[in-house]
Amino acid sequence: MTFEQKKARAIALMDSKKMWRSNYAPPLLRILWRLG
């Protein structure tokens, strides 16, 4: 399982638990993910 697959699975899990997106994927972290 690649990092991207693990990240997508973890984000889907947290989203299904109704967590705020800013708690599990804050804007700065999302920018860093895009940059690699």
N, C-alpha and C positions, 0 to 999 in steps of 0.2 A: 504494500500500500504506500503510495507516494505521499509527500507532505500535503499536496493540494487535495488529495482524496481525504486524508485525515482531517484537514481543516474544514472541508465542505461538510463532512459527517458531523464534526463537533459543532459547527455553526447551525446545522439543521436541528441537532438535538437541543441546543440552547434556545433556538427559535421556537421549537415545539413546546418548551416549558414556559413560554411567554416572558422570557427575560428581555430586558431592554437591549436593543442592538448596541447602544453606546457603552454598555457594560462589558460585552464580550467581544466587540469589534469596534473600538473607538476610532475616530477619524484618522488620527496619526498612525495607528497600527495598520489600518487599511491602506494608507498611502505607502507605508513601508512594504507591505505585501505586494503591492503593484510594482514597486521598484525592484523587488527581488531581493 
